[in-house]
Amino acid sequence: MYKTLYIDIPGTNSHTAHRQVIGALTHYGFRVTRVSTKQSRNVAQVKVLARHCADDHEQAAKLIARVLPMGTRVGVGVGNLFQ
């Protein structure tokens, strides 16, 4: 099942965050279908539609938050964190 992931990466521009998120997600077993990125002040915000190979999106999202730069926030299908 595909779920929407909302990822905020502080101190990163949107282009770099886009590449970091896709690289980390595919490395840790996600299949990414749609990605949108926007820059808000000093935070890159990435919205991803992805599916985890084991359907354990929550645990995988916690791992992704630890792998990406310090201060990264990850939400799984909980509504739009960008508002």
VMD Tcl script that draws the C-alpha trace (Angstrom):
set ca {
  {0.00 0.00 0.00}
  {1.31 3.43 -0.93}
  {1.42 6.12 1.75}
  {2.28 9.78 1.70}
  {5.42 10.79 3.58}
  {6.01 14.40 4.62}
  {9.67 15.17 5.26}
  {11.09 18.49 6.52}
  {14.87 18.93 6.26}
  {16.21 22.10 7.92}
  {19.20 23.97 6.51}
  {18.98 22.35 3.08}
  {17.87 23.72 -0.27}
  {15.03 21.97 -2.07}
  {17.15 20.46 -4.87}
  {19.58 18.82 -2.45}
  {16.76 17.63 -0.19}
  {14.97 16.08 -3.18}
  {18.04 14.00 -4.07}
  {18.79 13.05 -0.45}
  {15.24 11.87 0.22}
  {14.94 9.77 -2.94}
  {18.35 8.21 -2.34}
  {17.60 7.35 1.28}
  {14.12 6.02 0.57}
  {15.20 3.74 -2.25}
  {18.19 2.51 -0.24}
  {15.95 1.51 2.69}
  {13.34 -0.41 0.71}
  {10.85 2.19 -0.49}
  {9.44 2.39 -3.99}
  {8.93 6.08 -4.75}
  {6.28 7.14 -7.27}
  {5.64 10.85 -6.77}
  {7.81 13.53 -5.21}
  {7.17 17.23 -4.78}
  {9.55 19.62 -3.08}
  {9.28 23.20 -1.92}
  {11.47 25.64 -0.04}
  {10.10 27.45 2.98}
  {12.51 29.84 4.69}
  {15.46 27.65 5.72}
  {13.60 24.33 5.48}
  {13.17 22.08 2.45}
  {9.81 20.32 2.49}
  {9.44 17.09 0.54}
  {6.14 15.29 -0.06}
  {6.58 11.71 -1.27}
  {4.14 9.01 -2.31}
  {5.95 5.76 -1.57}
  {5.50 2.12 -0.68}
  {7.73 0.17 1.69}
  {8.63 -3.39 0.73}
  {7.57 -4.74 4.15}
  {4.57 -2.40 4.55}
  {6.10 -1.14 7.80}
  {6.06 2.53 6.87}
  {6.29 3.89 10.42}
  {9.48 2.04 11.42}
  {11.06 2.73 8.05}
  {10.21 6.43 8.36}
  {11.92 6.57 11.77}
  {15.03 5.07 10.19}
  {14.92 7.63 7.38}
  {14.67 10.47 9.93}
  {17.85 9.21 11.62}
  {19.75 8.88 8.34}
  {18.93 12.33 6.94}
  {20.50 15.52 8.43}
  {19.89 16.38 12.09}
  {16.53 18.00 12.76}
  {14.70 16.16 9.99}
  {11.02 15.54 10.68}
  {9.10 12.72 9.01}
  {5.33 12.20 9.02}
  {3.53 9.22 7.51}
  {0.09 9.86 6.02}
  {-0.92 12.10 8.91}
  {-2.08 15.06 6.89}
  {-0.05 17.88 5.50}
  {2.69 18.97 7.90}
  {3.51 21.83 5.55}
  {0.60 24.01 6.65}
}
mol new
graphics top color blue
foreach p $ca { graphics top sphere $p radius 0.5 }
foreach p [lrange $ca 0 end-1] q [lrange $ca 1 end] { graphics top cylinder $p $q radius 0.2 }
display resetview
